[in-house]
Amino acid sequence: MEKIQNFKEMISHLQGSARRKRVAVVCPYDEGTQGAVKKALEAGFVEALLVGERSKIASAFQQQEGVTFVEAANADEAALQAVRLCREGQADVMMKGLLNTDDLLRAILNKEHGLLEKGRVLTHVTCAQVPGYDKLLFATDVAVIPQPTADQRREQLRYVLGLCRQMGIQEPRVGLVNCTEKVNPKHFPFTVEYKELIAQAEAGDFGPCIVDGPLDLKTCLSAQALHKKGIVSPLEGHADALIFPDIQAGNVFYKTITLFTEAQTAAILCGPQVPVVLPSRGDSVENKFYSLALASLG
């Protein structure tokens, strides 16, 4: 497939696919969730399983094709119902509506009946369309894992590479972010783990990809900044994805690009049996729509 460079191309790609993904939407009572689901239905790449109290949902989806209602008495039951639909293969994607994130995650992480298989890592991946950058940019983790272990960071890399390849990027370029380009075991022990990841990537453990770091944000994303510092990197200042050292760095990056550049974003949880759209309260209808599209790519 051709490389997808922006969200418009992502939607066009999905519209050209013959298959519609079945999305279990938990408690779609709010206008933002309803608006995003309606846009996806109209774009033709999803079918919606609306899980919750039908009396709170039905009026918003009158005469809407591709919609099925699954009755649930309350938010906890709705979360459990949605997880069941995904486990049984009746839904391909899950989306959070108007319920507490903790309630949804409790159902997803249930050891007996949840969606996270033993050995899998639950993490958050963002895809951003940033004004001034010539392609989509992935980042992980800005919302879930506070301080990734070496094993968790390895899985973050695997997930983000998988999403890049779904976008048609045959050899993704991944920057391992730090505030400096030097390995520092004393103050930044994760930079040692970075070198281990690079060695694994060079050995072919992750398939075709280019991984380098530690690099600061500018040298990951700007060839000019890289050359000014006299640094040689195989990324050449054109990273497709960024791996952040911890949630604080990732979250500040996310909030900065959305506040000062008005970047459009899509975000999903990776690791469960199906992708999970877990929007924040401040996300626009468009960003929730793009998140649903990102989850529907696989």
C-alpha positions as CSV (number, residue, x, y, z in Angstrom):
1,M,0.0,0.0,0.0
2,E,1.0,3.6,-0.5
3,K,2.3,5.5,2.6
4,I,-0.4,7.4,4.4
5,Q,0.9,10.9,5.0
6,N,-2.1,12.6,6.8
7,F,-5.5,11.9,8.3
8,K,-7.4,12.7,5.1
9,E,-5.5,9.9,3.4
10,M,-6.1,7.6,6.3
11,I,-9.9,8.1,6.0
12,S,-9.7,7.6,2.2
13,H,-7.8,4.4,2.7
14,L,-10.4,3.1,5.1
15,Q,-13.2,4.1,2.7
16,G,-11.5,2.1,0.0
17,S,-11.5,-1.1,2.1
18,A,-14.2,-3.7,1.6
19,R,-14.5,-4.4,5.3
20,R,-16.3,-2.4,8.0
21,K,-14.9,-2.8,11.5
22,R,-17.4,-3.6,14.3
23,V,-17.0,-1.1,17.1
24,A,-18.4,-1.8,20.6
25,V,-19.1,1.7,21.9
26,V,-19.5,1.8,25.7
27,C,-22.1,4.3,27.1
28,P,-22.3,6.6,24.0
29,Y,-24.3,9.2,25.8
30,D,-22.2,12.3,25.1
31,E,-22.3,14.5,22.0
32,G,-18.5,14.0,21.3
33,T,-18.7,10.2,21.2
34,Q,-22.0,10.3,19.2
35,G,-20.6,12.8,16.7
36,A,-17.4,10.7,16.1
37,V,-19.4,7.5,15.7
38,K,-21.8,9.1,13.3
39,K,-18.9,10.5,11.2
40,A,-17.4,7.0,11.0
41,L,-20.7,5.5,10.0
42,E,-21.2,8.1,7.3
43,A,-17.6,7.5,6.1
44,G,-18.5,3.8,5.8
45,F,-15.7,2.1,7.6
46,V,-17.5,1.0,10.8
47,E,-20.6,-0.7,12.1
48,A,-21.6,0.4,15.6
49,L,-22.6,-1.8,18.5
50,L,-23.9,0.8,21.0
51,V,-23.7,-0.7,24.5
52,G,-25.7,1.0,27.3
53,E,-29.1,2.2,28.2
54,R,-31.0,2.4,25.0
55,S,-33.3,5.1,26.2
56,K,-30.2,7.4,26.4
57,I,-28.9,6.5,23.0
58,A,-31.6,5.7,20.5
59,S,-32.8,9.2,19.8
60,A,-29.4,10.3,18.6
61,F,-29.1,7.4,16.1
62,Q,-32.6,7.3,14.5
63,Q,-32.6,5.9,11.0
64,Q,-28.8,5.5,11.1
65,E,-27.7,2.4,9.2
66,G,-25.1,0.0,10.6
67,V,-26.2,0.4,14.2
68,T,-27.1,-2.3,16.7
69,F,-28.2,-1.6,20.3
70,V,-26.9,-3.8,23.2
71,E,-28.9,-3.1,26.3
72,A,-27.0,-2.6,29.6
73,A,-28.5,-1.4,32.9
74,N,-25.4,0.7,34.0
75,A,-21.9,1.6,33.1
76,D,-20.3,-1.4,34.8
77,E,-22.6,-3.8,32.9
78,A,-22.0,-1.9,29.7
79,A,-18.2,-2.3,30.1
80,L,-18.5,-6.0,30.8
81,Q,-20.9,-6.5,27.8
82,A,-18.4,-4.7,25.5
83,V,-15.5,-6.8,26.7
84,R,-17.6,-9.9,26.1
85,L,-18.4,-8.9,22.6
86,C,-14.7,-8.4,21.8
87,R,-13.7,-11.6,23.4
88,E,-16.3,-13.6,21.5
89,G,-15.2,-12.0,18.2
90,Q,-18.4,-10.0,17.7
91,A,-16.6,-6.7,17.9
92,D,-13.2,-5.7,16.4
93,V,-12.7,-2.4,18.3
94,M,-13.8,-0.9,21.6
95,M,-14.5,2.8,22.2
96,K,-15.1,4.6,25.5
97,G,-18.0,6.9,25.8
98,L,-19.4,8.6,28.9
99,L,-18.1,6.5,31.8
100,N,-15.1,6.6,34.1
101,T,-11.9,5.4,32.6
102,D,-11.2,3.3,35.7
103,D,-14.4,1.4,35.2
104,L,-13.6,0.5,31.6
105,L,-10.1,-0.4,32.4
106,R,-11.2,-2.7,35.2
107,A,-13.3,-4.7,32.8
108,I,-10.5,-4.8,30.2
109,L,-7.9,-5.9,32.7
110,N,-10.0,-8.5,34.5
111,K,-7.7,-11.5,34.7
112,E,-10.4,-14.1,34.0
113,H,-12.7,-12.3,31.6
114,G,-10.7,-9.3,30.3
115,L,-8.9,-8.5,27.1
116,L,-5.3,-8.3,28.1
117,E,-3.7,-11.7,27.7
118,K,-0.9,-12.8,30.0
119,G,2.4,-11.3,29.0
120,R,0.9,-8.5,27.0
121,V,1.6,-4.8,27.9
122,L,-1.2,-2.2,28.0
123,T,0.2,1.1,26.5
124,H,-1.0,4.2,24.8
125,V,0.0,5.3,21.3
126,T,-0.7,8.7,19.8
127,C,-0.6,9.6,16.1
128,A,-0.4,13.4,15.4
129,Q,-0.7,15.6,12.4
130,V,1.5,18.5,13.4
131,P,1.5,21.7,11.3
132,G,5.0,22.1,9.8
133,Y,5.9,18.4,9.9
134,D,5.6,16.7,6.5
135,K,4.1,13.4,7.7
136,L,2.1,11.8,10.6
137,L,4.1,11.4,13.8
138,F,3.5,8.6,16.3
139,A,4.4,8.9,20.0
140,T,4.3,6.6,23.0
141,D,3.5,6.6,25.9
142,V,1.8,9.9,26.9
143,A,-1.0,8.5,29.1
144,V,-0.7,5.0,30.6
145,I,2.8,3.8,31.7
146,P,4.4,6.1,34.2
147,Q,8.0,4.8,33.9
148,P,8.4,2.0,31.4
149,T,10.5,-1.0,32.3
150,A,12.9,-2.4,29.6
151,D,10.3,-5.1,28.7
152,Q,7.5,-2.5,28.5
153,R,9.6,-0.2,26.3
154,R,10.4,-3.1,24.0
155,E,6.6,-3.8,23.6
156,Q,6.0,-0.1,23.1
157,L,8.4,-0.2,20.2
158,R,6.7,-3.3,18.7
159,Y,3.3,-1.7,18.9
160,V,4.3,1.6,17.4
161,L,6.2,-0.2,14.6
162,G,3.0,-2.2,13.8
163,L,0.9,1.0,13.6
164,C,3.5,2.6,11.3
165,R,3.4,-0.4,9.0
166,Q,-0.4,-0.2,8.9
167,M,0.2,3.3,7.5
168,G,2.3,1.9,4.7
169,I,5.7,2.8,6.2
170,Q,7.9,-0.1,5.2
171,E,10.9,0.9,7.3
172,P,9.7,3.1,10.2
173,R,12.2,5.5,11.7
174,V,11.9,5.6,15.5
175,G,13.6,8.1,17.8
176,L,14.4,7.3,21.4
177,V,14.0,10.6,23.2
178,N,16.1,12.1,26.0
179,C,17.2,15.7,26.8
180,T,20.7,14.9,25.6
181,E,22.3,12.6,23.0
182,K,24.7,10.9,25.5
183,V,24.2,7.6,27.3
184,N,24.2,8.4,31.0
185,P,23.8,5.3,33.3
186,K,23.9,7.5,36.5
187,H,21.2,10.1,35.7
188,F,19.3,8.5,32.8
189,P,19.6,4.7,33.2
190,F,16.9,4.2,30.5
191,T,19.5,5.4,27.9
192,V,21.4,2.2,28.5
193,E,18.1,0.3,27.6
194,Y,17.9,2.5,24.5
195,K,21.2,1.1,23.3
196,E,19.9,-2.4,23.9
197,L,16.9,-1.7,21.8
198,I,19.0,-0.3,19.0
199,A,21.1,-3.5,19.0
200,Q,18.0,-5.6,18.8
201,A,16.7,-3.5,16.0
202,E,19.9,-3.8,14.1
203,A,19.8,-7.6,14.6
204,G,16.4,-7.7,12.9
205,D,14.3,-8.5,16.0
206,F,11.7,-6.0,15.1
207,G,11.7,-6.4,11.3
208,P,12.7,-3.6,8.9
209,C,13.1,-0.4,10.9
210,I,15.6,2.2,11.9
211,V,15.9,2.9,15.6
212,D,18.3,5.5,17.1
213,G,18.9,7.4,20.4
214,P,19.2,8.9,22.8
215,L,18.4,12.0,20.8
216,D,16.6,15.1,21.8
217,L,13.3,16.0,20.3
218,K,14.7,18.4,17.7
219,T,17.4,16.1,16.5
220,C,14.8,13.4,16.0
221,L,12.6,15.6,13.9
222,S,14.9,18.2,12.2
223,A,17.7,17.4,9.9
224,Q,18.9,21.0,10.3
225,A,19.1,20.7,14.1
226,L,20.9,17.4,13.7
227,H,23.5,18.9,11.4
228,K,24.0,22.0,13.5
229,K,24.9,19.8,16.5
230,G,27.3,17.8,14.3
231,I,25.4,14.5,15.1
232,V,25.3,11.6,12.7
233,S,22.1,9.6,13.0
234,P,20.4,7.1,10.6
235,L,17.1,8.8,11.4
236,E,18.4,11.9,9.5
237,G,16.0,14.1,11.4
238,H,12.9,12.4,9.9
239,A,11.5,10.2,12.6
240,D,8.1,8.5,12.1
241,A,7.7,7.7,15.8
242,L,9.0,8.8,19.2
243,I,9.5,6.7,22.3
244,F,9.5,8.9,25.4
245,P,11.4,8.0,28.5
246,D,8.4,8.4,30.8
247,I,4.8,9.6,30.9
248,Q,5.8,13.1,32.1
249,A,7.9,13.8,29.0
250,G,5.3,12.3,26.7
251,N,2.4,14.1,28.2
252,V,4.1,17.5,28.1
253,F,4.9,16.9,24.4
254,Y,1.3,15.9,23.7
255,K,-0.2,18.9,25.5
256,T,2.3,21.3,23.9
257,I,1.6,20.3,20.3
258,T,-2.1,20.3,20.8
259,L,-2.1,23.7,22.6
260,F,0.5,25.7,20.6
261,T,0.3,24.1,17.1
262,E,-3.3,22.9,17.3
263,A,-2.1,19.5,16.1
264,Q,-4.8,17.0,15.3
265,T,-4.4,13.7,17.0
266,A,-5.6,10.1,17.1
267,A,-4.9,7.8,20.0
268,I,-5.6,4.2,21.0
269,L,-4.6,1.7,23.7
270,C,-2.5,-1.1,22.3
271,G,-2.0,-4.5,24.0
272,P,-5.6,-5.8,24.5
273,Q,-7.1,-8.3,22.1
274,V,-8.7,-5.4,20.2
275,P,-7.6,-1.8,19.8
276,V,-9.3,0.5,22.4
277,V,-10.3,4.1,21.7
278,L,-9.9,5.9,25.0
279,P,-10.5,9.6,24.4
280,S,-9.9,12.3,27.0
281,R,-12.7,14.7,28.0
282,G,-11.0,17.5,26.1
283,D,-10.8,15.7,22.8
284,S,-12.8,17.2,19.9
285,V,-15.2,15.2,17.8
286,E,-12.6,15.2,15.0
287,N,-9.9,13.8,17.2
288,K,-12.3,11.1,18.5
289,F,-13.2,10.3,14.9
290,Y,-9.6,10.1,13.9
291,S,-8.9,7.8,16.9
292,L,-11.7,5.5,15.8
293,A,-10.2,5.5,12.3
294,L,-6.7,4.6,13.6
295,A,-8.2,1.7,15.6
296,S,-10.0,0.5,12.5
297,L,-6.8,0.3,10.3
298,G,-5.7,-3.2,11.4
